[in-house]
Amino acid sequence: MSGTPVHGTWEPEPAARWEDAFLSGNGHHGALVFGDPDVDRVIVTHHTLVRPDRDDGRRRPPALAAALPALQDRLLAGDTAAAEDFTDGRPLQWVRPFHPAFQLRLNRPPEGDTHDTRAPYRRAVDFTTGETTATRAGWTSRVFVSRADDVIVQHVTAPHLTLDLSLDPGLPGAPAGLRIGHGAVLTPEGALLTLRARYPGSDLAYTGVTLAAVTGGTVKLVPPGVLVEGATEVLLLTRVHRHTGELDTVAESRALRDLLAAPHPAPYDDLLARHLARHRTAYDRVTLDLAADPAERALPGSALLAGAGGPALLERLFAAGRYHLLSASGLLPPRLTGLWTGDWNTAWSGAFTTNANLNLQTASAAAAALPEVTEAHAALVHRQLPDWRDNAREIFGARGAVAPSHTDGESGHTYHFSREYPLHLWTAGADWLLKPLLDHDETHGTPDPRTTAALAEVALFYEDFLRRTDDDGHLVVVPSYSPENRPSNASWGTLNAAMDLSAARHALRTAADHHPEHADRWRALAERLPAHRINADGALAEWAWPGLADTYGHRHLSHLYGVWPLEEINPYDTPDLAEAARRALALRGAENDSAHGHLHHALVAARLRDGAGVAHALDRVLGGDYFHASLMSAHYPHRDVYNADAAHALPAVLVEMLVQSTPGRLVLLPALPACCPQGELRGVRTRFGASLDLTWTADGRASARLRPERTHRIELRTPSGAEPLDLAAGEDRVISVKAR
């Protein structure tokens, strides 16, 4: 390889927009760092900050179970619009929106410290540490969010540092009725600043607390903050809490002071070292080296993005994607905006869209060795399972669990739906959301009893729900919904969506594998489901019900769930269905060019061994101006709508085109595009319990080193063919193959 890939990015000027601010986070707190030497800002976020509203009872699933049999009768009788009035009449209601807390402002008055505005400037973020740094002349600001101490840490140094320090709630979209209270007191360390914000019409509030430890100079109160004059360094520790009642700021101040207590001669370095034990350990597990030109690797991120792409850009986006995914995952998995936003009016509430986006963002977690991400995903799922039970009971009159398409992270109830988006009809969600947890368990060889219990609940739902049959005696999924598409000749709510069939089959069979006491009953139910249908175009039909016509111009690829992430349809065991899926993918349009659609396309193409399809999807994203200078992505081209889908999903695409695994199969180099003629991928985890390093060269050779933790026989698939491979726990195995 041509030297060490760059594990960070940099820019030659401060961020002018919050979308370009460099990011740090620990899965609880987030920080957007502008790095301006004169007017420095750090926007503070927290996963719990969702704006409440007056709950008038509509944040419950609709009580529709009594009307379900009549709806099923109408749909089976051919009434293609029957589901449009399967509602309780409520208007579309969005989930509670995610929002920022405040910005930490550090203003350097012109008449204070003398500083050369013409001196060279650089801001950078180090993915291996999570630390952002900005420098000019003698001024330096460093920021990270500690995974060990759950605190935002900022360290500012200069020979003669003068600055105004305040907590500023004035961010775009902040509601006019937000009631703000400021506090600032001098302490032995320097000062303690607080900001308390109470939501309009609610008992809920959030409070930010910043302890400023000042070395040298003086500190005086200048409401709403403090003025530091003549210091050599300022260390800021910040936390935010969402709460009811009053936050005990005295206790919080004491907790922050304890972080600075002896015997720590260099508090910033000590805090960073404790953080690195968790962050760097996770980040360093997997690396990708595409043998990029060292001169290109040295470029700022904005320059790479402005170029024609290539190995250096893919290396950096892979590294940035894993960094941002790790940083956004902890208390919860990443939202549509990860863990960050600078605006109270975030698109789609900045929530979790579970019918595509969340799973796409976390797709690399198992293979790219980030169990922290899967643990956050599991926390969301298992915390909301009681609400999923309510959905099954209220909407379908069934036992078990049905997941919502949208959630704010608090409620798992289904209440966001409308005529055009009948998301309350989506029954595949629980299986879809449990699949990443199953992949994790297979990778590590230890089933999580919570996940196997949840699978049993999904199977119970299907036992109660799958009661109707067609003329051939096959079960019918009715009503059925393929997010977020509709047949060209019918309404959205219909019959036998391919995703629903795949989900029901997978849930029932997998639950049977984990619960032998119910295995015969659940497997028999799965066998009664109809097969997928191939339409007149030779494509896998999005709806298996005869007569329903496909709508190809859509961003979602829900009907290809059986290809990715399931292995129900693959080129090895089901070649005819795989060919039909390939045809369906080729016919699919991009609709509104949403980034998640392109990355989903790439993941499915990789599973179908279509390197050209992967390359085409990557070209659409890399050439569409989807990435900000922060290397966080946008939902639409030309950096329209801040959104983490592309940033977080891209590493999964790069892994899937190189390595795929199931508990019994390893596929090497299934879809290598021409843009990556050589490289090295290290540390990938497989679902049969081995880590893997892969190297491939421009002359068509490749080598893989497997480090198995379990003794196992698998099938090895390479571009040359298939063969059995015996692995012994603790014994490395080196495999040489042809890359093409």
C-alpha positions in Angstrom: 0.0 0.0 0.0 1.1 3.6 -0.5 1.4 4.8 3.1 -1.1 5.1 6.0 -4.6 6.3 5.1 -5.6 9.6 6.6 -7.8 9.0 9.7 -9.2 12.5 9.9 -10.0 15.5 7.8 -9.1 19.2 7.9 -10.1 22.6 6.4 -8.1 25.8 5.9 -10.9 28.1 7.3 -13.5 28.1 10.1 -17.0 26.7 9.5 -19.3 29.5 8.4 -22.4 27.2 8.5 -23.3 24.7 11.2 -23.6 22.0 8.6 -19.8 22.4 8.0 -18.9 22.3 11.7 -16.7 19.4 12.7 -18.4 16.8 14.8 -17.7 15.0 18.1 -19.9 12.8 20.2 -20.1 10.0 22.7 -23.6 8.6 21.8 -25.2 10.9 24.5 -23.8 14.4 24.0 -22.9 15.8 20.7 -20.8 18.9 19.7 -20.7 20.8 16.4 -17.4 22.8 16.5 -16.9 25.9 14.3 -13.3 26.6 15.2 -13.4 30.4 14.7 -10.5 32.1 16.6 -12.5 35.3 17.0 -16.1 34.1 17.5 -15.8 30.5 18.4 -19.0 28.4 18.8 -19.7 24.9 19.9 -23.3 23.8 19.5 -24.3 21.3 22.2 -26.8 18.5 21.5 -28.1 15.5 23.4 -30.0 12.4 22.3 -32.8 13.1 24.8 -33.6 16.6 23.5 -36.9 16.1 21.7 -39.5 18.9 22.0 -42.6 17.9 23.9 -46.1 19.1 23.0 -49.6 18.9 24.5 -50.5 15.2 24.2 -54.2 15.1 23.4 -54.3 11.3 23.2 -53.3 11.1 19.5 -49.8 9.8 20.4 -51.4 6.3 20.8 -51.9 3.7 18.1 -55.3 4.0 16.5 -57.9 1.5 17.8 -58.8 -0.2 14.5 -58.8 -3.9 15.4 -62.5 -4.2 15.3 -62.6 -2.9 11.7 -59.8 -5.1 10.5 -61.9 -8.1 9.3 -64.1 -5.9 7.1 -61.0 -4.3 5.6 -59.6 -7.7 4.8 -62.8 -8.8 3.2 -62.9 -5.7 0.9 -59.2 -6.0 -0.1 -59.6 -9.7 -0.9 -62.7 -8.9 -2.9 -60.7 -6.6 -5.1 -61.5 -3.2 -3.6 -58.1 -1.6 -4.3 -58.8 1.5 -2.3 -60.3 -0.1 0.8 -57.4 0.7 3.1 -57.7 4.5 2.5 -60.4 4.8 5.1 -58.8 2.4 7.6 -58.1 5.2 10.0 -59.5 6.9 13.1 -59.7 10.2 11.2 -56.7 11.8 12.8 -54.5 14.2 10.7 -50.9 13.4 10.0 -49.0 13.9 13.3 -45.2 14.0 13.3 -43.2 12.5 16.1 -41.6 14.9 18.6 -38.7 16.8 16.9 -35.1 16.6 17.9 -33.4 19.9 18.6 -30.1 21.5 19.8 -29.6 22.7 23.3 -27.6 25.9 23.0 -24.2 27.2 21.7 -21.2 27.7 23.8 -19.8 31.1 22.7 -16.3 32.3 23.1 -15.8 35.8 21.7 -12.4 37.4 21.6 -13.0 41.2 21.7 -10.8 43.1 19.2 -9.6 45.5 21.9 -8.5 42.6 24.1 -5.9 40.0 23.1 -3.8 41.0 20.1 -4.0 38.4 17.4 -3.0 38.3 13.8 -6.0 37.6 11.6 -3.7 37.0 8.6 -1.8 34.2 10.3 -2.2 30.7 8.8 -5.3 28.8 10.1 -6.1 25.2 10.2 -9.0 23.2 11.8 -9.0 19.4 11.9 -10.8 16.5 13.4 -8.9 13.3 14.3 -11.1 10.3 13.9 -8.9 8.1 16.1 -9.4 10.4 19.1 -12.6 12.2 18.4 -10.8 15.5 19.0 -11.3 18.6 16.9 -8.5 21.2 16.8 -8.4 24.7 15.5 -5.2 26.8 15.4 -4.0 30.2 14.3 -0.8 31.9 15.5 -0.5 31.2 19.2 -4.2 30.4 19.6 -5.4 26.8 19.9 -8.8 25.3 20.7 -9.4 21.6 21.2 -12.7 19.9 21.7 -13.8 16.3 22.3 -16.8 14.5 23.9 -15.7 12.0 26.4 -17.0 8.4 26.2 -15.6 7.8 29.7 -16.9 10.8 31.6 -19.9 11.9 29.5 -18.8 15.5 29.2 -18.0 17.9 26.4 -14.4 19.1 27.0 -12.9 22.3 25.4 -9.4 23.6 26.0 -8.4 27.0 24.7 -4.9 28.3 25.0 -3.2 31.6 23.9 -0.3 33.7 25.3 -2.7 36.4 26.5 -6.3 35.1 26.2 -9.2 37.5 26.6 -12.7 36.3 25.8 -16.4 36.6 26.6 -17.9 33.3 27.6 -21.7 32.6 27.5 -24.3 29.9 26.9 -26.4 31.2 24.0 -29.8 29.6 23.3 -30.4 31.7 20.1 -30.3 29.0 17.5 -32.5 28.9 14.3 -36.0 27.9 14.9 -36.0 28.1 18.7 -39.6 28.6 19.8 -40.6 32.1 20.9 -42.2 30.7 24.1 -39.0 29.0 25.3 -38.4 30.3 28.8 -34.7 30.9 29.4 -32.9 31.5 32.7 -29.2 32.2 32.9 -26.8 31.8 35.9 -23.2 32.6 36.4 -21.1 32.5 39.6 -17.4 32.7 40.3 -15.7 29.6 41.6 -12.2 28.7 42.8 -11.6 27.2 39.3 -12.9 30.3 37.5 -16.7 30.3 36.9 -19.8 28.2 36.6 -22.4 29.0 33.9 -25.9 27.6 33.7 -28.7 27.9 31.2 -32.1 26.6 31.9 -34.8 26.3 29.2 -38.4 25.4 29.9 -40.4 24.2 26.9 -43.6 26.2 26.1 -46.7 24.7 27.7 -44.8 21.9 29.4 -43.3 20.9 32.7 -40.2 19.6 30.9 -37.0 21.6 30.8 -33.4 21.1 30.0 -30.4 22.6 31.7 -26.9 23.2 30.5 -24.0 23.5 32.9 -20.5 24.7 32.0 -17.6 24.8 34.4 -14.8 27.1 33.3 -11.4 26.5 34.8 -9.1 29.4 34.1 -5.3 29.5 34.3 -3.8 33.0 34.8 -5.6 36.3 34.3 -8.9 37.3 35.9 -12.5 36.3 35.7 -15.5 38.6 36.3 -19.2 38.4 35.9 -20.6 40.0 32.8 -24.2 38.8 32.6 -25.3 36.5 31.1 -21.8 35.1 31.1 -18.3 35.9 32.3 -15.3 37.9 30.9 -11.9 36.2 31.1 -8.9 38.5 30.7 -5.2 37.8 30.4 -5.4 34.1 30.8 -3.1 31.5 29.3 -5.7 28.7 29.1 -9.4 28.0 29.7 -10.7 24.5 30.2 -14.5 24.1 29.8 -16.5 21.1 30.9 -20.2 21.1 29.7 -23.1 18.8 30.2 -26.8 19.1 29.4 -29.7 17.3 31.1 -33.4 17.1 30.2 -35.6 16.9 33.3 -38.8 17.8 35.1 -38.6 20.0 38.2 -35.4 21.7 39.1 -32.0 20.2 38.2 -29.6 20.1 41.2 -26.9 22.4 39.6 -24.9 22.3 42.8 -24.5 18.6 42.6 -23.7 18.9 38.8 -21.1 21.5 39.6 -19.5 19.3 42.2 -19.4 16.4 39.7 -17.7 18.5 37.1 -15.2 19.8 39.6 -14.4 16.2 40.7 -13.2 15.6 37.1 -10.5 18.3 37.7 -9.5 17.1 41.1 -6.0 16.0 42.0 -3.9 14.0 41.2 -4.4 15.2 37.6 -1.6 17.7 36.8 -2.8 18.0 33.2 -6.6 17.7 33.4 -7.3 18.0 29.7 -4.7 15.3 28.8 -6.0 13.0 31.6 -9.6 13.4 30.4 -8.6 12.7 26.9 -6.6 9.6 27.9 -9.6 8.1 29.7 -11.8 8.8 26.7 -9.3 7.2 24.3 -9.4 3.9 26.1 -12.9 3.5 24.8 -13.0 5.6 21.6 -9.7 4.6 20.0 -10.2 1.0 20.9 -13.4 0.9 18.9 -12.4 3.1 16.0 -9.1 1.2 15.3 -10.7 -2.2 14.9 -11.3 -1.9 11.2 -9.3 0.1 8.6 -9.5 0.5 4.8 -6.5 1.3 2.6 -7.2 1.8 -1.1 -3.6 2.7 -2.0 -4.5 6.4 -2.6 -2.0 9.0 -3.8 -0.3 10.5 -0.7 -0.7 14.0 -2.3 -4.5 13.5 -2.5 -4.6 12.1 1.0 -3.1 15.4 2.2 -5.8 17.5 0.8 -8.6 19.1 2.9 -11.9 17.3 2.7 -13.6 20.1 0.7 -10.9 19.8 -2.0 -11.3 16.0 -2.2 -15.1 16.5 -2.5 -14.7 19.0 -5.2 -12.5 16.7 -7.3 -13.5 13.7 -9.3 -13.5 11.3 -6.3 -11.2 8.3 -6.3 -9.5 6.2 -3.7 -8.4 9.0 -1.4 -12.0 10.3 -1.1 -13.4 6.8 -0.5 -10.8 6.1 2.2 -11.7 9.3 4.0 -15.4 8.8 3.7 -15.1 5.3 5.0 -13.1 6.5 8.0 -15.4 9.4 8.6 -18.5 7.3 8.3 -17.3 4.8 11.0 -16.2 7.7 13.2 -19.5 9.5 12.9 -21.5 6.3 13.3 -19.6 5.4 16.5 -19.8 9.0 17.8 -23.6 9.1 17.3 -24.3 5.8 19.0 -24.7 5.2 22.7 -27.9 6.0 24.5 -29.6 5.6 21.2 -28.5 4.7 17.6 -28.1 7.5 15.1 -31.0 9.7 14.2 -31.7 11.0 10.7 -29.2 13.7 11.6 -26.9 11.4 13.6 -26.5 13.1 17.0 -26.2 16.6 15.6 -28.3 19.6 14.5 -27.9 23.3 14.6 -31.6 24.1 13.9 -34.8 23.4 15.9 -36.6 22.8 12.6 -34.9 19.6 11.5 -36.3 17.8 8.5 -38.6 14.8 9.4 -38.3 15.8 13.1 -34.7 14.6 13.1 -36.2 11.4 14.4 -35.6 7.7 13.5 -37.2 6.5 10.3 -37.1 2.8 10.8 -38.5 1.5 7.6 -35.3 2.1 5.7 -32.9 4.8 7.1 -32.0 3.5 10.5 -31.0 0.0 9.3 -29.1 1.5 6.4 -27.1 3.8 8.7 -26.2 0.9 11.0 -25.6 -1.6 8.3 -21.8 -1.8 8.9 -22.0 -2.4 12.6 -21.5 -6.1 12.8 -19.0 -6.5 9.9 -17.1 -3.3 10.6 -16.7 -4.3 14.3 -18.8 -1.6 16.0 -20.8 -3.5 18.6 -21.3 -0.2 20.4 -23.7 0.7 17.5 -25.6 -2.5 17.8 -25.9 -2.1 21.5 -27.4 1.3 21.0 -29.8 -0.1 18.4 -30.8 -2.9 20.8 -31.4 -0.3 23.5 -33.9 1.5 21.3 -35.7 -1.8 20.3 -36.0 -3.4 23.7 -37.0 -0.1 25.5 -39.9 0.3 23.1 -41.1 -3.3 22.9 -44.0 -2.6 25.3 -45.2 0.0 22.8 -44.8 -2.4 20.0 -47.2 -4.8 21.8 -49.8 -1.9 22.0 -49.5 -1.4 18.2 -50.2 -5.1 17.6 -53.2 -5.2 19.9 -54.8 -1.8 19.0 -54.4 -1.9 15.2 -54.5 -5.7 14.5 -56.1 -7.2 17.5 -53.1 -9.5 17.8 -50.6 -10.7 20.4 -47.0 -10.0 19.8 -45.2 -6.9 18.5 -45.5 -4.5 15.5 -42.8 -1.7 15.2 -43.5 1.9 14.0 -42.1 3.5 10.9 -41.1 6.6 12.8 -40.1 7.2 16.4 -38.6 10.1 18.4 -36.6 7.7 20.5 -39.1 7.9 23.4 -42.3 6.4 22.1 -42.6 3.3 20.1 -46.3 3.8 19.4 -47.5 4.0 15.8 -49.3 7.3 15.3 -47.5 8.9 12.4 -49.5 7.9 9.3 -51.8 9.4 6.6 -53.7 8.4 3.5 -50.6 8.7 1.3 -48.3 7.2 4.0 -50.3 4.5 5.7 -47.4 3.6 7.9 -49.7 2.0 10.4 -50.2 -0.9 8.0 -46.5 -1.9 7.9 -46.1 -5.2 9.7 -42.6 -6.1 8.6 -40.9 -3.6 11.0 -40.2 -5.8 14.0 -38.4 -8.4 11.9 -36.5 -5.7 9.9 -35.3 -4.0 13.2 -34.3 -7.3 14.9 -32.2 -8.5 11.9 -29.1 -6.3 12.9 -29.3 -7.7 16.4 -29.3 -11.3 15.0 -26.3 -10.5 12.8 -24.5 -9.2 15.9 -25.3 -12.4 17.8 -24.1 -14.6 15.0 -20.9 -12.6 14.7 -20.1 -13.0 18.4 -21.6 -16.5 18.9 -23.8 -15.6 21.8 -27.6 -15.2 21.4 -29.0 -12.3 23.4 -32.0 -13.7 25.3 -33.8 -10.4 24.9 -33.6 -10.7 21.1 -34.8 -14.3 21.0 -37.7 -13.4 23.3 -38.6 -10.5 21.0 -38.5 -12.8 18.0 -41.0 -15.1 19.7 -43.3 -12.1 20.1 -43.1 -11.3 16.4 -43.9 -15.0 15.6 -46.9 -14.7 17.9 -48.1 -11.7 16.0 -48.0 -13.6 12.7 -49.8 -16.5 14.3 -52.7 -14.2 15.1 -52.5 -12.0 12.0 -52.0 -14.5 9.2 -55.5 -16.0 9.2 -56.7 -15.3 5.6 -56.0 -17.5 2.6 -56.2 -17.3 -1.2 -57.9 -19.7 -3.5 -54.8 -22.0 -3.5 -54.7 -22.2 0.3 -51.7 -19.9 0.7 -51.8 -17.4 3.5 -52.3 -13.8 2.5 -50.7 -10.8 4.2 -53.7 -8.4 4.3 -53.5 -5.5 4.6 -49.9 -5.2 3.3 -47.7 -2.2 2.7 -44.4 -1.8 0.9 -42.7 1.3 2.3 -43.3 3.9 0.9 -44.5 2.8 -2.5 -47.8 1.8 -4.1 -48.8 -0.3 -7.1 -49.4 1.7 -10.2 -53.0 0.3 -10.4 -54.0 0.2 -6.7 -53.7 2.2 -3.5 -51.0 2.0 -0.9 -52.6 -0.5 1.4 -52.9 -3.8 -0.5 -51.9 -7.5 -0.4 -48.8 -9.6 -0.2 -46.0 -7.0 -0.4 -42.7 -8.8 -1.0 -41.2 -7.2 2.1 -44.0 -8.5 4.2 -43.6 -12.0 2.8 -39.9 -12.0 3.4 -40.3 -10.6 6.9 -42.9 -13.1 8.0 -41.0 -16.1 6.6 -37.8 -14.9 8.2 -39.3 -14.1 11.6 -41.2 -17.4 11.8 -38.3 -19.6 10.8 -35.8 -17.8 12.9 -38.0 -17.8 16.0 -38.5 -21.5 15.4 -34.8 -22.0 15.5 -34.5 -20.3 18.9 -37.7 -21.8 20.4 -37.9 -25.5 19.7 -41.1 -25.8 21.8 -43.0 -23.8 19.1 -40.8 -24.8 16.1 -43.2 -27.1 14.3 -46.1 -24.7 14.5 -44.1 -21.7 13.3 -42.3 -23.5 10.5 -45.6 -24.9 9.2 -47.0 -21.3 9.2 -44.0 -20.1 7.3 -44.4 -22.8 4.7 -48.0 -21.7 3.9 -46.9 -18.3 2.8 -46.8 -17.8 -1.0 -43.6 -17.6 -3.1 -42.3 -14.4 -4.5 -43.8 -13.5 -7.9 -41.8 -12.6 -11.0 -43.6 -10.1 -13.2 -44.0 -9.8 -17.0 -40.7 -7.7 -17.1 -38.8 -10.6 -15.6 -38.4 -8.6 -12.3 -39.1 -9.6 -8.8 -42.6 -8.1 -8.2 -43.0 -5.7 -5.3 -46.4 -7.3 -4.6 -46.8 -11.0 -5.1 -50.6 -10.7 -5.4 -51.6 -11.3 -9.1 -52.7 -8.3 -11.0 -50.8 -5.7 -8.9 -48.5 -3.7 -11.2 -45.1 -2.4 -10.2 -44.2 1.2 -9.8 -40.5 1.4 -10.6 -39.8 5.1 -10.1 -39.3 5.1 -6.4 -36.5 5.7 -3.9 -37.3 2.8 -1.6 -36.2 -0.8 -2.3 -38.4 -2.5 0.3 -39.2 -5.4 -2.0 -35.6 -6.5 -2.1 -35.4 -7.1 1.6 -34.9 -10.8 0.7 -31.6 -9.9 -1.0 -30.3 -7.4 1.6 -30.1 -7.7 4.5 -31.7 -11.1 4.4 -30.1 -14.0 2.5 -33.4 -15.4 1.3 -32.5 -14.5 -2.3 -28.9 -14.9 -3.4 -27.0 -15.9 -6.5 -25.9 -19.3 -5.0 -29.0 -20.9 -3.6 -31.8 -19.1 -5.6 -30.2 -18.1 -8.9 -33.6 -17.6 -10.7 -34.9 -15.3 -8.0 -31.5 -13.5 -7.8 -31.8 -12.8 -11.6 -35.3 -11.5 -11.1 -34.0 -9.3 -8.2 -31.2 -8.0 -10.5 -33.8 -7.1 -13.1 -36.0 -5.3 -10.5 -32.9 -3.3 -9.4 -32.1 -2.4 -13.0 -35.6 -1.1 -13.6 -35.7 0.9 -10.3 -35.6 4.7 -10.7 -34.0 7.1 -8.3 -37.1 9.2 -7.9 -36.0 12.3 -5.9 -32.3 11.3 -5.7 -32.4 10.8 -1.9 -29.0 9.5 -0.7 -30.4 6.5 1.1 -31.9 5.2 -2.1 -28.6 5.2 -3.9 -26.8 3.5 -1.0 -29.5 1.0 -0.6 -29.2 0.3 -4.3 -25.4 -0.3 -3.8 -26.0 -2.7 -1.0 -28.4 -4.8 -3.0 -26.2 -4.7 -6.0 -23.2 -6.0 -3.9 -25.3 -8.9 -2.7 -26.1 -9.7 -6.4 -22.4 -9.6 -7.3 -23.0 -6.6 -9.5 -19.8 -4.5 -9.2 -20.9 -2.2 -12.0 -24.2 -1.5 -10.1 -22.2 -0.7 -7.0 -19.9 1.7 -8.9 -22.9 3.4 -10.5 -24.6 4.0 -7.2 -21.4 5.3 -5.6 -20.8 7.6 -8.6 -24.3 9.1 -8.1 -23.5 9.9 -4.5 -19.9 11.0 -4.9 -20.8 13.1 -7.9 -24.0 14.6 -6.5 -22.5 17.1 -4.0 -24.0 15.2 -1.0 -21.3 15.8 1.5 -20.6 18.9 3.6 -17.1 20.0 4.6 -17.7 18.2 7.9 -18.0 15.0 5.9 -21.5 14.6 7.2 -24.0 14.1 4.4 -27.2 15.6 3.0 -30.4 13.8 2.0 -30.6 15.4 -1.5 -28.0 16.5 -4.0 -26.3 19.9 -3.7 -26.1 19.5 0.1 -29.8 19.9 0.6 -31.1 18.8 4.0 -28.6 17.7 6.6 -28.9 13.9 7.0 -26.6 11.1 8.1 -27.9 8.3 5.8 -25.1 8.5 3.2 -22.3 9.2 5.6 -23.2 6.3 7.9 -24.2 3.8 5.1 -21.2 4.3 2.8 -18.8 2.1 4.9 -21.3 -0.7 4.7 -21.3 -0.5 0.9 -17.5 -0.7 0.8 -17.4 -3.7 3.1 -20.2 -5.5 1.3 -18.5 -5.2 -2.1 -15.3 -6.8 -0.6 -16.5 -9.3 2.0 -19.9 -10.9 2.8 -20.7 -13.6 5.2 -23.4 -15.8 6.7 -23.1 -18.3 9.5 -22.1 -20.9 6.8 -20.6 -18.9 4.0 -17.8 -16.5 3.2 -17.9 -14.5 -0.1 -14.7 -12.7 -1.1 -14.6 -9.8 -3.6 -18.2 -10.3 -4.8 -18.6 -6.9 -6.4 -15.3 -5.1 -6.7 -15.8 -1.9 -8.8 -13.2 -0.6 -11.1 -12.6 2.4 -8.9 -10.9 0.2 -6.3 -8.3 -1.8 -8.2 -6.2 -2.5 -5.1 -6.4 -2.2 -1.4 -6.4 -3.7 2.1 -9.4 -4.1 4.5 -8.4 -5.2 8.0 -10.4 -6.3 11.0 -13.7 -7.2 9.4 -15.9 -9.6 11.5 -17.8 -12.5 9.9 -21.0 -14.1 11.1 -19.3 -17.4 11.5 -17.0 -16.0 14.3 -13.8 -15.0 12.6 -12.0 -11.8 11.9 -10.6 -11.2 8.5 -7.9 -9.2 6.7 -8.2 -8.9 2.9 -5.6 -7.7 0.5 -6.1 -7.4 -3.3 -3.8 -6.1 -6.0 -4.1 -4.5 -9.4 -2.8 -7.6 -11.2 -5.8 -9.6 -10.0 -4.4 -11.4 -7.0 -5.9 -11.4 -3.5 -5.2 -12.9 -0.1 -7.3 -13.2 3.0 -6.2 -14.1 6.5 -8.9 -15.6 8.7 -8.6 -15.7 12.5 -11.5 -18.0 13.6 -12.8 -18.1 17.1 -15.0 -21.1 16.5 -14.4 -24.4 14.8 -16.6 -24.6 11.8 -16.9 -25.7 8.2 -18.1 -23.0 5.8 -18.5 -22.6 2.1 -15.9 -20.3 0.5 -17.1 -18.3 -2.6 -14.6 -16.3 -4.7 -14.6 -15.0 -8.3 -13.1 -18.4 -9.2 -15.9 -20.5 -7.7 -16.9 -22.4 -4.6 -15.2 -24.8 -2.2 -15.6 -26.1 1.4 -13.3 -24.5 4.0 -12.6 -26.0 7.4 -11.7 -23.6 10.2 -10.3 -24.4 13.6 -10.7 -22.1 16.5 -7.4 -20.3 17.3 -5.7 -21.3 14.0 -5.1 -18.6 11.4 -6.0 -19.6 7.9 -4.5 -17.8 4.8 -6.4 -18.0 1.5 -5.1 -17.0 -1.9 -7.6 -16.3 -4.6 -8.0 -14.5 -7.9 -9.6 -11.1 -7.5 -11.1 -11.2 -11.0 
